[in-house]
């Protein structure tokens, strides 16, 4: 046999050996994976039922280790599954009257059925926690009621509709839970900048609280929205001619205005129509040594329940009398 034939024969023998080895390995793997064994598996442990607005979790066991009896194929399938978390509800274990931190021991044997329901139990003959108890430490937060400020809220009324009375918040204050240090720094809760649009009838509107309180990571709110009741009424247009009051920073001179009256145009709620009087208004022209040829007019006082439309004229001429 020449050298080339010898090499070919060696290659055939090598291929045959490799194929035999791979076949034996596959048979061994299949046989091994088919055997029922105990596989130690880890799952993420989640404690549910904790009112995180009232309680802060100081410490918790985050891993649940289980010895699961099944074949290797089922173990491989579980390891590839995305459901790797076990949820246990501990609400009933937390003492409602606890003012001091409390350590909760969760007896996992009592939650065996809960655990099994969350596992893929196909082909599984036994499940046993490696450690029979899980620990969680919680502490009750301090609390304080803090008023909600709505200065950032804009009421956008449709034409000839307006506010009739004071808006009412429900609740007007929110319970805030957290450390004493953080609570002492939080003096009020601001509504976020928002507009209530197209208002034409009385009703409740949802208002969101600004999230600036979140800069204190331990704080929690009992609610992050409140309802605001906006009382609305139809408005009618009215106008009065009001004498203009000249105000001067120069007591040695007197100012005469032309014209001496101005017309204020405004909207008023229908139910307040008969109560609005001329004496409720004051129109002012301010003179100082730097004033130009005309003095602008401002409304010094007017009823809080009306909406000013315009002043005519908006500025007046004047003469200084020595």
TIVO-169506 format. One record per residue: residue in one letter; x, y, z of N, C-alpha, C, O in turn. Coordinates in pm, whole numbers, plus 32768, in hexadecimal, padded with zeros to 4 digits. Atoms other than C-alpha are relative to their C-alpha. Example, Ala and Ser with C-alpha at 12.3 -4.5 7.8 and 13.67 -1.06 7.14 Angstrom:
<pts>
a80597F89800084CE7E3E830C805A8078800080C280768042 s7FAE7F897FFA85577F9682CA7FB3806D80497FE680DC805A 
</pts>
This chain:
<pts>
x80567F8880008000800080008059807B800080B480898052 x7FAD7F888006808F814C7F9C7FDB805E80727F7B804780BC x80137FA27F9080A68271808B7F7A80467FFA7F3D80638061 x80827FBB800C7F7083187FFE7F907FA680307F357FD68074 x8066805C7FD27E9C81E6803B80047FEC80967F9C7FDD80D6 x7FF2800F7F6F7F2681C581997FBE8074804A7F7A806280AF x803B7F887FC17EBF832B81EC7F687FF97FF97F24801B805A x8090800A800F7D6282EE81657FC57F9D80647F5B7FB5809D x802E80657FA27D3E81B9823B7FFD8037808F7F9F801D80DA x7FFA7FC17F7B7DA9827C83727F8C806280137F508068807E x806D7F9E7FF77CAA838E83257F7A7FBA80167F277FE88064 x807B804B7FED7B94828C83067FF37FCE808E7F877FD380C9 x800280307F777BF381F884547FE4807180647F9B805E80C6 x80157F8C7FA87BFD835384F57F6F802E7FFC7F34804C8064 x808C7FD6800D7AA683B0846E7FA47F9D80477F457FC4808B x805380667FBE7A17826784E58008800E80977FA3800280DD x7FEE7FEF7F6E7AAB82A186417FB4807B80327F7080788098 x80427F837FD77A2B840886507F687FEF80007F25801D805C x80908015800778CE839F85E37FD27FAA80757F6C7FC580B4 x802380597F8F78CB828686E58003804D80837FAA803C80D7 x7FF37FB07F857942837887F57F89806080117F51806C807D x806F7FA17FF97838847B879E7F7C7FB8801C7F287FEA8066 x807A804D7FE97729837087967FF67FD780937F8C7FDF80D0 x7FFF80287F73779182F288ED7FE38079805A7F9A806E80BC x80157F867FAF779B845989737F6D802A7FFD7F35804F8064 x808E7FDA800B763D84A388EE7FAB7FA180517F507FCC8098 x804D80637FB275B6836089838011801A80957FB1801180E1 x7FE77FE67F71765C83B48AD07FB5807C80307F7A807D809C x80467F847FDB75CE85168AD17F6B7FE780097F2A80128069 x808F801B7FFF7472849C8A787FDB7FAB80787F747FC280B8 x801980577F8D7487838F8B818007804E80827FB4803F80DC x7FED7FB17F86750984838C857F8E806480127F5C80778081 x806A7F9D7FF77405858D8C307F7A7FC0801E7F2080018053 x807F80457FE872F1848A8C447FF27FD280907F847FB680BE x8005802E7F74734E84268DA77FC1806A80597FD280E28044 x803C7FA67F9D728A84BB8EC68069801F806B80A07FC680AA x7F9C7FD47F9F737085888FA47FCB807A804C7F6280B1802C x801E7F857FB6736986A4909D805480717FC580CF80697FC4 x7FBB7F8C803873C087F08FFA7FEC8078805C7F7B80978083 x80077F897FAA7410892190CE7FF1807B7FA7804680977F52 x80207F8E805673738A5690347FE3807B80547FAE807180C3 x80167F827FBA73638BC590997F9580537FB97F93805C7F3E x806A7FAA803272368CAA907080028085804C802B808C80C0 x800B7F7D7FBF72018E1A90B97F867FFF805A7F187FDB8030 x806B80037F9C71308E3D91F57FC3808C800D800A80EB802C x80477F807FFA702B8F5491F17F957FFA806D7F427F9F806E x80647FF87F976F608FB793227F9380637FD67FAF80DA7FC3 x80717FAC80266E09903E92C37FAD8023807C7FC07FEA80E7 x805C7FDD7F956CFD90E393978035806580647FF6807C80CB x7FC77F9B7FA66DDF91EA94387FD4808A7FD07FED80B07F5E x802A7F7780216D479346943F807C8059800680A2808B8070 x7F817FB680016E8093FD93D07FEE8094801A805080DB8030 x80177F777FD66DD9954B9412800A800C8097802E807680CC x7FFD7FFD7F6D6DC694EC9583807E7FC3803A80AE7FEE80A2 x7F8C80487FCB6EEF940295AE8077800B7FA18067800D7F27 x7F858005804D7056940F953C80427F7A801B80487F4D808D x7FBC80817FF2710E92C894FC8093801B801E80DB80507FCA x7F767FEA7FD7725692D495BB805B7F937FC980C97FAE7F99 x7FB28072803272CE917995597FA07F937FD67F357F838011 x804F807480277246904D94A380597F997FBD80BA7FBC7F79 x7FBE8069804C72C08EFE94277FCA80057F727F5080047F5D x802A7FEC808A72B88F1D92AF800B7F837FAA7FE57F857F35 x7FEC807A804F730C8DB992427FC17F8980467FD07F7880BF x803A807C7FCC724D8C74927080447F8C7FB8803C7F807F3E x7FB980738038731C8B38923C7FAD7F8380197F877F66808A x805580767FF8725989FA91F1804A7F847FCE80977F8B7F6E x7FD68083803472B6888B91CC7F887FC47FBB7F247FA37FFB x8071802F805071D7881090B180247F797FC280897F6D7F7D x7FE88087803371BF869F90597FB77FF07F7A7F3D7FF27F73 x803A80148086718B866A8EE3806F7FCA7FA780E07FB67FD4 x7F958029805C724485F38DB08048807B7FCA801D80ED7FDE x7FAC7F91802D735086C38D097FC080557F957FDA80CD7F8C x80417FB28069727A87278BE27FA38069803B7F9F80DB800C x805A7FA17FC2717887C98CC3804F806D804A802580E1804D x7FAC7F9D7FBE728E88748D8A803680667F9C803A80DE7FB7 x7FCF7FA78068731F89008C487F90805E7FD17FA880D57FBB x80727FAF802C71C6897A8BE07FE1806E80667FC380E08040 x80187F9B7F9871968A2C8D2E806B806C7FFF804E80E28014 x7F927F9E7FFE72EB8AD18D167FF480637F8C802680D47F95 x80107FA78074728E8B638BC27F818056800B7F6C80B17FBB x807E7FB77FF1713E8BE48C3E801B808D8036807680A18086 x7FF37F767FCE71148D5B8C7A7FBB801380867FCF807980C8 x80467FF67F8070388D178DAB80597FCB8070804E7F58809A x7FA080287F9A714A8D128EAF7FE8804A80838046806080D0 x80207FB97F8470958DCA8FC77F907FB780487F327F85800A x8067803B7FAC6FCA8D4090E97FC5806F8056800F80B6809B x80457F977FB56EC78E2991877FBB7FC5807A7F727F628070 x8041802A7F846E5A8E0192F27FC0807B8040800480E08053 x80477F917FC36D548EE3938F800F7FFB80987FE67F9A80D8 x7FE47FFD7F6F6DBB8F4994F17FAB806880477FC9808D80B9 x80537F977FC46CA9904A95337FCC7FD7808A7FCA802880E7 x803A802E7F816C118F75964980677FF6807080427FEE80E5 x7F97800E7F9B6D618F5E96FC802D8084803B80758086809F x7FD67F7D7FD16D8F90D697297F9E803280697F2580328053 x80537FCF7F936D0F916398717FD580907FE2802980E77FCA x80347F7C80226C3092909834802A806C8064803880E18040 x7FE37F9C7F986C8A9338997C80968010801980BD8050807B x7F707FFD7FE66E029314995A8039808B7FEA802E80C47F7D x7FBA7F80800C6EBF945599A080967FEC7FF780DF80457FC9 x7F7280218004701193AD99BE801B7FA47F8A7FC07F617F5A x7FDF805F806C70CA92EE98AD7FDD7F7280297FF07F4D809D x8026808A7FE0704F9187989B80407FA07F9D80477FBA7F25 x7FC38069805170FB904E981E7F987F947FE97F5D7F5F8047 x80648063802570198F60976580477F847FCC80977F8A7F6E x7FCB8080802F70778DF297407F937FB77FB47F287F9B7FEA x8062804380566FC48D49962380227F6C7FFB808A7F457FC6 x7FED809180036FA18BD196537FDA7FCE7F757F647FC77F52 x80198024808B6FC68B5894F07FB27F7E7FF17F727F677F8A x804F807C80076F2E8A0395407F6B80207FFB7F1E7FD77FBC x808E7FDA80016DE38AB7957D7FD580377F787F5D803E7F5B x80207FC880846DF98B4B941F80267F9F7F90803A7FC77F1D x7FD5806480636E548A0493707FA37FFF7F877FD27FFB7F15 x805D800380706D168A03929F800A80807FAB7FFF807B7F30 x7FEF7F8280486D478B73924580787FFA7FA3807180277F31 x7F86800C80516EA78B2891C97FEA7FA37F8A80107FC37F19 x80148064806B6E3F89F591027FA780367F907FBD80167F1B x805A7FC980666D298AB290508048805C7F9F801A80727F2F x7FB77FA280556E2B8BA28FC480727FBD7FB480B87FFE7F66 x7F99804B80466F178A928F477FC37FAC7F917F4C7F8D7F92 x8028806280666F0589B88E1380107F768040807F7F428048 x7FFB807D7FB56EAB88768ECA7FF87F847FA77FF07F137FD9 x8005807480596E9F879A8D9380807FAD801280EF7FE08000 x7F8D80587FEE6F8286728DD980488013808480B27FD98097 x7FC07FE77F7F6FD486EE8F397FBD7FA980697F427FA78074 x803880587F996FA985F69057800E803A808C7FC7800E80E7 x7FEF7FC77F7A702286CB917D8040808A7FF5809380A57F9E x7FC67F7A7FF47073883291DB801A801A80937FC2800780E7 x7FDF7FE77F747129888F931A805D8079800B80C5807D7FCA x7FA57F8F7FEB71BC89DC938C807F7FD3804680797F7F80A0 x7F81801F7FBF732A89C593EB8003803D808C802F7FFC80EB x800F7FBF7F7E72EF8ABF95077F6B801480177F2680497FC0 x809080067FE971988AA495A87FC2808680277F4780928029 x80397F7E7FDB71728C0F96128040806E7FAB80B480667F83 x7FCF7F87804371938D5C95617FE58076805C7F7F807980A1 x800B7F8E7FA471C78EA4961A7FE580817FB4801780977F46 x80187F7A803571418FFF95D87FEE805F80757FA3804280D2 x80097F9B7F97716C913596B27FB9807B7FC77FE080B07F60 x80497F89802A7073925396957FF2805F80767FF5803680EA x80167F9B7F99703F939697527F92805D7FD17F8980807F5B x806C7FA480226F10947597608037808C7FEA808480BF803C x7FD47F78801D6F4B95C696C27FB78062805B7F4880478089 x80477F937FC16EFB970797777FA680417F987FBD80347F1F x805C7FC4805F6DDE97C896DE7FDB808D80297FE380B3809E x802C7F777FE96D65992B96BB7FA280287F8F7FBA80087F1B x805A7FCB80666C4399CF9609803780857FCF805480DE801E x7FC87F87803C6CBF9ADA95187F9E80367F987F6B7FEC7F45 x80627FC180586BE29BD19460803280027F6F80AA80057F55 x7FE37FF9808F6BD29BD992E47FE7808E7FCF7F7980C47FE0 x800A7F7880366C149D2A923F7FE17FF97F6A80267FB37F1F x802C8009808D6B619D6290F18020807F7FB27FE2809A7F4B x7FDF7F8380466C049EAD908D802F7FE77F71802480407F1D x7FCE801E80886C9A9E008F5A7F927FD67F9F7FAC7FC47F28 x806D803180556B449D978ED67FB980777FBF7F9180D58003 x80467F97804B6AA89E708DC77F757FCE7FDA7F677F617FA3 x808980228026692E9E6C8D9A7FE080487F7D7FDD80C37F79 x801E7FC8808368D89EA08C2C7F6A7FF57FE67F3A7F8D7FB7 x80908000801167699F008C1F7FDB80267F71801C80787F31 x80377FD5807F66A49F148AE07FBE808880127F9A80B08080 x80367F797FF9661EA06A8A897F78800280437F237FAC802B x807B7FE97FB56508A0E98B6D7FE87F97806C7F777F86809B x800680577F8C65559FE18C7480768023805980DF804E8029 x7F947FDE7FA46625A0148DAB7FED7FC380887F887F8180A4 x7FFE80387F7A66759FB68F0F7F95804280567F8980BD8059 x80697FCD7FA865549FDA900380187FC7808B7FE17F5F80AE x7FDC80347F7D65E09FB29161808D7FCB800080D87FDE7FA0 x7F7880337FF1671B9F0791DC80087F6D7FD77FB07F1F7FF9 x7FEC808E801E67A09DC1914A80167FB08080804B7FE480E2 x7FF580567F8A67989C9D923F80507F837FDB802E7F3C7F7C x7FAC8076801868A69B9192507FD07F8B80547FA87F9B80C7 x801F807B7FB8685C9A2992B1806A7F977FE1806E7F657F70 x7FF37FC07F7D692B99DD9374804C80847FF28092809A7F8F x7FB77F81800669B29B3893C5808E7FF2803280DF804E8024 x7F77801F7FD66AE79A98945D80197F6C7FEA7FBC7F1B7FE9 x7FDA808A801F6BA499589417805A7FCC806F80B1801580A0 x7FA9803D7F9B6C42986A951280837FD77FBE80857F8C7F5D x7F7B802080336DB8985494D580487FAB8069804A7FCD80DF x7FBA805C7FA86E8197349569809580087FE380BE80147F6F x7F707FFE80156FF89738959F804A801A80818011801780ED x7FAE7FE37F8A7114978796897FE0808B80357FAE80E17FEC x80187F7D7FC470FA98AA977B804F806C7FB8801D80DA7FA1 x7FAB7F9D8043721B995996CB7FC3802F7F7C7FC080A67F60 x80397FDB80827175994E95757F7B804880117F5D80A77FC8 x80827FC07FE9701E99A995FD80128091802D7FC280E88009 x7FE97F767FD170AF9ADE96A88025805E7F8D800F80D77F97 x7FD77FAD807271349B5895587F8C801B7F9F7F9680727F49 x80707FF4805C6FE49B3494A87F91805280427F48801E8097 x80617FA77FC06F099C5C95057F7A80037FB87F13801B7FF7 x807E8003804A6E059C4593F080127FAB7F8380827F917F57 x8001804A807E6DA69B7D92BD7FC2805A7F967F54808D7FA7 x80307FAC806C6D809C3E91797FBD7FAA7F947FEF7F407F6F x8038803E80776C959BD99066805D801A7F8A809A80857F82 x7FAB7FEC80756D539BA88F227FC3806D7FA77F4C80897FAE x80327F9A805C6D399CB88E197FA57FBF7F9A7FCF7F6C7F4A x8063803F80596BFE9C608D5D7F8C80607FEB7F7480BA803A x80737FAE80236AD09CFA8CB87F847FA77FFA7F847F3E7FBA x80828043800D69699C8A8CE87FB780477F8F7F8880B77FA1 x80337FB8807768E29CD98B8C7F697FFA7FEF7F267FA28025 x808B80018031678C9D328AFF7F997FEB80707F3F7F988065 x805D800F7F9066D89D5A8C4A7F80804E7FE37F8480C57FC3 x80807FBB801465669DA78C247F957FD180617F248003805E x8061802B7F9C64BB9CEE8D3F80497FD2807D80BD7FAA8078 x7FC580297F8064F79C9E8EAD801E7F6B7FFD7FD47F1D7FC1 x7FDE808D7FFC65A59B558EF080877FE8803E80D08045805F x7F8080297FC866CD9A938F7780647FE77F9180437FAC7F2A x7F948011806068179A958EBD807A7FC8804880987FEF80B9 x7F8C803F7FC2694B99C28F01807A805A7FF28099808D7F87 x7F897FAC7FFC6A819A838F6880777FAB802D806E7F658092 x7F89804D7FDE6BDD99E68F6D805C8052805B806E80CA8048 x7FA17FBF7FA56CD19A369085808B7FFD7FC180B67F977F8C x7F7A7FF7803A6E269AAD9012805C7F9C804680537F8980BF x7FAC806B7FC96F30999F904180818032804080DE7FE48053 x7F877FCB7FC070319A8690E3801A7FBD8087808C7FBA80B5 x7FEE80467F806FF599C7922980557F827FF0808B7F508053 x7FB6807C801770A2989B91898096800F801280DF7FAC8013 x7F707FEF7FE671F8993891C480247FC88089809A7FB180A4 x7FEB80477F8171CE98A193217FD77F6F7FE87F607F4F7FE6 x801B8087803071EB973192C87FAB7FAC805F7F6D7F4B8034 x804B80537FA0714896AE94077F70802C80107F257FEC805A x80887FCE7FF17007977893E57F9E7FB57FA67FBE7F8D7F37 x806D803A804D6EC096E193727F828050801D7F6F8082808C x807D7FB67FF26D6F978893397F8A7F9E80047F8B7F377FC1 x807880537FFD6C1C96F5938E7FB780077F7B7F6F7FA97F57 x80377FF580876BAC97749238804E806C7FB6807D80CC7FF4 x7FB47FA080506C549831911C7FA680567FA97FD780A67F58 x80607FAA80446B1898CE90917F93802680647F767FDB80C1 x80737FD67FB069FD999391317F9380307FA07FAD804C7F2B x806F7FCB804E68A99A0090B67FE6809080297FE780B2809F x80247F757FE368549B6E909A7F75801B7FC77F5C80087F50 x80877FDC802B66EA9BDA908E800080937FD9801D80EA802B x80007F77803266CA9D118FB87F6F802C7FEE7F2A7FFB7F95 x80887FCE801165839DCC8FE97FFA80657F8E804880C47F8A x80077FB08079651B9E6D8EA27F7580407FF57F108003801A x807F7FBC8017640E9F6B8E4E800580477F79807180687F47 x80087FAD80786394A01D8D168025808F80257FFE80C0808F x7FDB7F757FE96428A1778CFB7FB6805A7F9F7F9C80357F2C x803C7F9B8058637FA2AD8C72805B807A800180A780908060 x7FA87F8C800C6429A3EA8BFD7FBD807B803E7F468093802D x802D7F827FC3640BA52F8CC1806B806A7FE880DB804B7FC0 x7F9E7F94800664B4A6828CBD7FD48070805C7F5C80888070 x80187F8B7FAC64D2A7AC8DA58060806F7FD580D080557FAB x7FA67F8D800E655BA90A8D7980308025808C7FE0804480E4 x7FC57FEF7F7B6648A93C8E9C8056807E800080A8808F7FA6 x7FA47F8E7FF366ECAA858F0D80907FCF801180A97F6E8058 x7F7380267FF96866AA738EE4804280498074803280C38082 x7FB77FC57F906938AAAF9018809080187FD680D77FBB7FAF x7F767FDE80236A7FAB6A8FD280577FF1807C8037802680E6 x7FA180147F936BA2AAFF90AD808580397FD380BB80107F6C x7F857FBB80266CD9ABDB90A980697FEE806B804B7FEA80E2 x7F9380057F9F6E2DABB991498034808C80228094809B806D x7FD87F757FE96E47AD3591497F8D804680497F2C8071800B x806B7FC67FAF6D75ADBF92667FED80957FE77F8880CF800E x80097F6F80176DBAAF2391F57FAC80217F877F8A80957F71 x804C7FE780796CF7AEFA90B37F827FA97FFE7F7F7F3D8039 x807D804980136B97AE8C905A7FF47FDF7F6C801F802C7F17 x800B8031808B6B44ADCA8F1F7F6D7FFA7FDA7F1C7FBD8020 x8086800E803A6A09ADF78E5180067FA07F8A80637FA57F39 x80008069806669ABACD78D6C7F94801B7F987F2980507FB6 x805F7FF1806F6900ACDC8C1980017F817FAC80657F627F6B x807B7FEB7FB36817AC268C1380127FDB809380767F9F80B8 x7FF7801A7F6F67D3AC0B8D877FBD7F7D80277FC57F53809B x803E80817FE76711AAC58D66802C7F9C7F9580547FC27F27 x7FE2806B80606753A9778CBF7F967F94800F7F5B7F818079 x8063806C7FFF666EA8598C6280477F7B801280A07F577FC5 x7FC980857FEB66C4A7068CF07F997F9A7FD07F267F9B7FFB x8057806A80366631A5E08C3080287F7B803F809F7F5C8048 x7FDF807A7FB7661AA4958CE47F8F7F9A7FF17F207FBA7FC7 x8064806A7FFB6566A3478D007FE77FDF809380437FE180E5 x8026801F7F7764ABA2E88E3B7FA37F877FFE7F537F7A7FA2 x805F80707FFA63F8A1A78EA37F70803280087F5380968049 x808C7FD580046284A1BD8E647FC68013808B7F7E807380A5 x803D7FF97F7C622EA17A8FCC8036807480547FFC809880BA x7FC57F8E7FB86310A29B903B7FDF80857FBC800D80EE7FE8 x80167F8A8054628DA38F8F3A7FCD807780507FFF80E68041 x803F7F907FB961B9A46190258054803180768036809980B0 x7FB17FDB7F8B62C5A46D9134807880587FDD80B680928037 x7F8B7FB4802963D3A51C90697FDE80957FFB7F7C80BC7FBB x80177F707FF963EAA69590B0807A804C7FCC80EA801A7FCB x7F917FAB803164B8A7B1902280698015806C80E0801E804F x7FA37FE57F93654FA7E9917880627F8E801880C37F9E8062 x7FA480737FF265F4A6909160807F80127FAE80DE7FC67FBD x7F917FED805D66E4A71B905A804F807F8023801880E08057 x7FAC7F887FF66806A80C906980637FFD7F8C80AB7F9B7F78 x7FA47FF5807068C6A8828F368066806D8021804280DA804D x7F937FA97FD36A19A9278F6E8057802A7F8980757FD97F32 x7F9A7FCD805D6AFDAA048E9A8075802F80558066808B80A5 x7F8B7FDE7FB06C5CAA188F2E805780647FB68082804C7F45 x7FA87F9A80396D25AB578EED808180068050807F800580CB x7F7F7FE17FBF6E96AB828F36804E805B7FA2802680727F30 x7FB67F9A804C6F9CAC768EBD80347FCC7F7C8059801B7F25 x7FCE8037807D7006AB8A8DAA7F937FD77FA07FAE7F9A7F39 x806F802A80556EABAB588D16800580467F78803580B77F6D x80047FC580866E7AAB938BA27F8380527FED7F4C8088804D x80737FAD801F6D5CAC438AF37F7D7FC280307F1B80098048 x807B80457FD96C5CAB3D8B57801B7FAB807D80897F7A8092 x7FF780537F886C19AA868C9D7FAF7F7F7FEB7F387F867FCD x804B807E800C6BBDA9128C8B7FA37FED80787FC0801B80E6 x8062801A7F976A91A8A18D55800D7F70803280257F147FE3 x800380857FC36A8BA77B8E447F867FF7805A7F52805B8089 x807180167FA66975A6E28F0E80377FE4808B80767F7D80A3 x7FCB800D7F7969C9A71690797FB77F9980527FF57F5680A4 x804E80647FB868AFA63C91017F847FDE7FAF7F4F80317F64 x8079802D8044678DA572907C7FD37F7E804380247F3E8086 x8032807B7FC166B1A44D90F0804C7F857FCF806D7F7C7F58 x7FAE80758023676BA30190F47FB67F9E7FA67FF67F4A7F66 x804B8062804D6651A24690467FE2802C7F717F937FEC7F2C x80187FD38089665BA30B8F01807C7FE97FAB80E87FCD7FDF x7F90800A805E6735A2F88DC9800580827FAF7FA880A57F68 x7FF07F81804867BAA43E8D3F80137FE57F6B80627F8F7F44 x7FF2800B80916793A4628BC8805A80717FCB80B980577F82 x7FB17F908032681EA5C08B877FE2807E80507F7F80868099 x80177F7A7FCD6842A7298BF98006805F7F89806380587F38 x80047FA2807167E2A83C8B067FEF808E80367F8D80AA807A x7F828018804768ADA90C8AD880657FBA805C80517FB480D5 x7F9A80427FAF69E3A8528B4C80668062803880B3803E8091 x7FA87F987FCC6AA3A9998B847FBE80887FE97F6880987F93 x80407F7B80056A49AB078BB78069806D7FFA80DD8059801F x7FAB7F897FFC6ADCAC618B867FF68040808B7F9C802380D9 x80037FC07F7D6B2FAD3A8CB0803F808B7FF5808D80AA7F9B x7FC77F797FF06B81AE9E8D16802D800E80907FE47FEC80ED x7FCD7FE87F786C5AAEF88E417FD8808C802A7FF280EE7FE4 x802D7F807FCA6BC5B00C8F15805680218079805D7FD480D9 x7FAA7FD87F916CB4B0CB8FF87FB08042806E7FE8806A80D4 
</pts>
